[in-house]
Amino acid sequence: MTSTPQRRAVLGAAAGAAIAAARPLRLARAQTPLRLRCSLDTAPSHLRNVSIADFLAKLEKTSGGRIKTELFQSGALFPDLAVSKALVQGQVEMACPGLWTLTGFVPDADMCQLPIFYGQSSDIVHKAFDGKPGELLNQEITAKLGVQVLGKWLDLGFQNWFTTTKPINTLADLKGLKLRSSGGVGVPWRIAFVGGIANTTAWPQVPLALSQGTFDGLVSSDESCASAQLWDAGLRYAFEDHQFFADYIPLVSNAFWDKLPPDLQQAMRGLWADNIAAYRAEMIEAQRKARTTMEAHGVKFVDPSPDALASARRRMLIEQDEMARQAKISPEMVALVMQTVGRDAG
């Protein structure tokens, strides 16, 4: 059929209308923000939650609305022990789990539990975590879990012993007690070293389990215990031996990361790098305040002497290679830790 000028005009107008109708749809799709769900299993008052909430708010603002963040707290989505698998399966886009919860996937994550770190200063610990041992672990986590490590780890702080009914004045007082472990091999190994009995319980269930006498005490930080108000669950005593320094590691799933244009990838890493020093400083202050709060609620603290800590560390170091073997920490990681901090750690 021969096309007339009128017909061509009608067809042109129809095509123009179709294009105009499609343009808002394409624009809407282009402007639909990427959803970033972040899962934490600690309470909103915990400083990990406060730090991550601050980071997510800054990321959303910096992205100009291209990323929409959602923070799920108190284990509403996943406990930390399960969140790594959720990241791999695309059920959540970001998490910041404790290193000790990653050991089932990456055994070298238990390197923070090595006896060389027992009773040490945060400076010694950061020398390893921010140095070559930490770099190696980041590479292993990235390769084995299919995630991105955003940058330096978020400090939780020193882990200590806490009990309900029995005062702890020396490590010998822990013998025979049932003690909650957060997972991994390092904490159960140390519980066995002092003659205790390990019990693994996910953090959201700790208050009820503690109040019911499922265990007699636990290994945790002052901040974690205070944010969960564990004095209400019967916590009464603390032995502050700084047995290891716990860190959380900021992870982003590759499924989400690969959707980001280069500028947003750079923005995420840059924001984390710009804020991590402040987050760490705030955590140090939070640990100090947490102890004061716990003391105000009747928790009695014992601080072992530097000589007592050094003596215990020497005894533990005799078994460090065996502990590393049980934890499947690679000889390469152990050697790298000792090369990095051994001379200073003593």
C-alpha positions in Angstrom: 0.0 0.0 0.0 1.3 3.4 -1.0 2.1 5.7 1.9 0.5 9.1 1.8 1.8 12.2 3.6 -1.1 12.1 6.0 -0.4 8.4 6.8 3.3 9.2 7.4 2.3 12.0 9.7 0.0 9.8 11.7 2.6 7.0 12.0 5.3 9.5 13.0 3.1 11.0 15.6 2.3 7.5 17.0 6.0 6.6 17.1 6.8 9.9 18.8 4.2 9.2 21.4 5.5 5.7 22.0 9.0 7.1 22.5 7.8 9.8 24.8 5.9 7.2 26.9 8.9 4.9 27.1 11.3 7.7 28.2 9.8 8.2 31.7 9.9 4.4 32.2 13.6 4.2 31.3 14.3 7.2 33.5 12.4 5.6 36.4 14.4 2.4 36.0 17.6 4.4 35.8 16.7 6.2 39.0 15.6 3.2 41.0 18.1 3.1 43.9 20.1 0.0 44.6 19.0 -1.7 47.7 21.6 -2.3 50.4 20.5 -4.5 53.3 23.0 -4.7 56.2 22.6 -7.4 58.9 23.9 -7.1 62.5 23.1 -9.3 65.4 23.9 -6.8 68.2 21.4 -4.3 69.8 20.9 -0.8 68.3 22.8 0.7 71.3 25.9 -1.3 70.5 28.6 0.9 69.0 29.1 -1.4 66.0 25.5 -0.7 65.2 26.0 3.1 65.8 29.1 3.1 63.6 27.5 1.1 60.8 24.3 3.2 60.9 26.5 6.4 60.5 28.4 4.9 57.6 25.2 3.8 55.8 23.6 7.3 56.3 26.7 8.9 54.8 26.8 6.4 52.0 23.2 7.1 51.1 23.7 10.8 51.1 27.0 10.6 49.1 25.3 8.3 46.5 22.8 11.1 45.7 20.0 8.6 46.2 21.4 5.9 44.0 21.8 3.6 47.0 19.0 3.0 49.5 20.3 1.4 52.7 18.4 -0.7 55.3 19.9 -1.7 58.7 18.6 -4.8 60.3 19.6 -5.1 63.9 19.5 -7.6 66.9 19.7 -10.6 64.6 16.4 -9.6 62.8 17.8 -11.1 59.6 20.7 -13.3 60.5 23.0 -14.0 63.5 26.6 -13.3 62.7 27.3 -17.0 62.7 25.0 -17.3 59.6 25.5 -14.0 57.9 28.5 -14.9 55.8 26.5 -17.7 54.1 23.7 -15.2 53.6 26.1 -12.8 51.9 27.3 -15.5 49.5 23.7 -16.5 48.7 22.7 -12.9 48.0 20.2 -12.7 50.9 21.9 -9.6 52.3 24.2 -7.1 50.7 26.4 -6.0 53.6 27.5 -7.3 57.0 30.2 -6.6 59.6 30.7 -9.9 61.4 33.3 -10.7 64.0 36.4 -12.5 62.7 35.7 -15.4 65.0 32.5 -16.1 63.1 34.3 -16.6 59.8 36.6 -19.4 60.8 34.4 -22.1 59.3 35.0 -20.6 55.9 38.5 -19.1 56.4 40.4 -20.8 59.3 43.1 -18.1 59.3 40.5 -15.7 60.7 41.3 -17.3 64.1 44.7 -15.7 63.9 43.4 -13.0 66.3 43.2 -15.8 68.9 46.8 -16.8 68.8 48.4 -16.9 72.3 51.0 -14.2 71.3 48.1 -11.7 71.5 47.1 -12.6 75.1 47.2 -9.6 77.4 48.8 -7.4 74.8 48.3 -3.7 74.0 46.0 -2.5 71.2 49.2 -1.1 69.5 50.6 -4.6 69.2 47.3 -6.0 67.9 46.9 -3.2 65.3 50.4 -3.8 64.0 49.3 -7.2 62.9 45.7 -6.5 61.9 46.5 -3.4 59.8 49.7 -5.0 58.5 50.7 -8.0 56.4 48.8 -10.6 58.5 45.6 -8.6 58.0 46.3 -8.1 54.3 46.7 -11.9 53.8 43.5 -12.6 55.7 41.6 -10.0 53.6 42.8 -11.7 50.4 41.7 -15.1 51.7 38.2 -13.9 52.7 37.7 -12.2 49.4 38.7 -15.3 47.4 36.8 -17.9 49.5 33.6 -16.0 50.2 33.2 -14.0 47.1 32.9 -10.7 49.0 34.7 -7.3 49.2 36.5 -6.2 52.3 35.8 -2.5 52.5 39.0 -1.6 54.4 40.5 -1.6 57.9 38.5 -3.6 60.4 36.2 -2.1 63.0 37.4 -2.6 66.5 35.3 -4.2 69.1 38.0 -4.3 71.7 39.5 -6.6 74.3 37.6 -9.7 75.3 37.5 -10.8 78.9 36.0 -13.3 81.3 32.6 -12.6 82.9 30.7 -14.8 85.4 27.5 -14.9 87.3 28.1 -16.5 90.7 31.8 -17.2 91.1 34.4 -14.4 91.5 37.4 -14.8 89.3 40.7 -13.6 90.8 43.0 -15.9 88.7 42.7 -18.1 85.7 42.6 -21.1 88.0 39.2 -19.9 89.3 37.6 -20.7 85.9 38.2 -24.4 86.2 35.1 -26.5 85.8 32.9 -23.6 84.8 30.6 -23.7 81.7 31.6 -20.7 79.6 29.9 -19.3 76.5 32.1 -19.1 73.4 31.3 -16.9 70.4 32.5 -19.6 67.9 35.7 -20.5 66.2 38.5 -22.6 67.7 40.5 -20.0 69.6 38.0 -19.2 72.4 37.1 -22.9 73.1 40.8 -23.7 73.1 41.4 -21.0 75.7 38.4 -22.2 77.7 39.9 -25.7 77.7 43.3 -24.3 78.6 41.9 -22.8 81.9 39.9 -26.0 82.6 36.5 -24.7 81.6 33.7 -26.2 79.5 32.9 -24.4 76.2 29.3 -23.7 75.2 28.5 -22.0 71.8 25.4 -19.8 71.8 24.5 -17.1 69.3 24.7 -13.6 70.8 20.9 -12.8 70.6 20.2 -15.8 72.8 22.9 -15.0 75.4 20.8 -13.0 77.9 18.1 -15.7 78.3 20.7 -18.5 78.4 22.7 -16.7 81.0 19.7 -16.0 83.2 18.6 -19.7 82.9 22.1 -21.0 83.9 22.8 -22.6 80.6 26.4 -21.4 81.2 28.2 -19.9 84.2 29.9 -17.1 82.3 31.2 -16.0 79.0 34.0 -14.5 76.9 33.0 -11.0 75.7 33.8 -7.3 75.7 32.7 -4.7 78.3 30.7 -2.9 75.6 28.8 -6.0 74.4 27.9 -7.0 77.9 26.8 -3.4 78.8 24.8 -2.9 75.6 22.9 -6.1 76.4 22.5 -5.1 80.1 23.7 -8.6 81.1 23.6 -7.6 84.8 19.9 -8.1 84.4 20.7 -11.7 83.4 22.9 -12.3 86.5 26.3 -11.1 85.4 28.3 -10.1 88.5 32.0 -10.6 88.0 34.7 -9.7 85.4 38.3 -10.7 85.0 39.8 -8.2 82.6 42.8 -10.1 81.2 42.5 -8.8 77.6 42.7 -12.3 76.3 42.3 -11.3 72.7 41.4 -8.2 70.7 38.2 -8.7 68.7 37.5 -6.9 65.4 34.5 -6.8 63.0 35.3 -7.0 59.3 33.2 -4.9 56.9 32.0 -7.1 54.0 30.0 -6.4 50.9 28.6 -9.1 48.6 30.1 -9.3 45.1 26.6 -9.6 43.7 25.9 -6.0 45.0 29.4 -4.7 44.4 29.3 -5.6 40.8 26.1 -3.6 40.3 27.9 -0.4 41.4 29.5 2.0 38.9 33.1 2.7 39.6 32.4 6.1 41.3 30.1 4.4 43.9 32.6 1.6 44.6 35.2 4.3 45.2 32.8 6.2 47.4 32.1 3.2 49.6 35.8 2.5 50.1 36.6 6.2 50.6 33.9 6.8 53.2 35.0 3.8 55.2 38.7 4.9 55.1 37.7 8.4 56.1 35.7 7.3 59.1 37.3 4.2 60.5 39.8 6.0 62.7 36.9 7.9 64.4 34.9 4.7 64.8 37.8 3.0 66.5 38.3 5.9 68.8 34.7 5.9 69.7 34.8 2.2 70.5 37.7 2.7 72.9 35.7 5.3 74.7 32.6 3.1 74.6 34.6 0.3 76.3 35.7 2.6 79.0 32.2 3.9 79.6 30.8 0.3 79.5 33.0 -0.8 82.3 31.9 2.3 84.4 28.3 1.4 83.6 28.7 -2.2 84.6 30.5 -1.3 87.8 27.5 1.0 88.6 25.2 -2.0 88.2 27.2 -4.1 90.7 29.7 -5.9 88.4 33.0 -6.3 90.2 36.2 -6.2 88.1 39.6 -7.7 88.7 42.6 -6.5 86.7 45.5 -9.0 86.7 49.0 -7.6 86.9 51.2 -7.3 83.8 53.5 -10.0 85.3 50.5 -12.3 85.7 49.5 -11.7 82.1 53.0 -12.3 80.8 53.3 -15.5 82.8 50.0 -16.8 81.4 51.1 -15.8 77.9 54.3 -17.7 78.1 52.5 -20.8 79.2 50.0 -20.5 76.3 52.8 -19.8 73.8 54.2 -23.3 74.5 51.0 -24.6 73.0 50.6 -22.1 70.2 51.6 -24.4 67.4 49.1 -27.0 68.6 46.4 -24.4 69.0 47.1 -23.2 65.4 46.9 -26.8 64.2 43.6 -27.4 65.8 42.2 -24.1 64.4 43.7 -24.9 61.0 45.5 -21.6 61.0 48.1 -21.9 58.2 51.8 -22.0 59.1 52.2 -19.1 56.7 49.8 -16.9 58.8 51.4 -18.0 62.1 54.9 -17.1 60.8 53.7 -13.8 59.4 52.1 -12.9 62.8 55.3 -13.7 64.7 57.5 -11.9 62.2 55.2 -8.8 62.5 54.7 -8.6 66.3 56.8 -11.3 67.9 59.8 -9.2 68.6 57.7 -6.4 70.3 55.2 -8.8 71.9 57.7 -10.8 74.0 
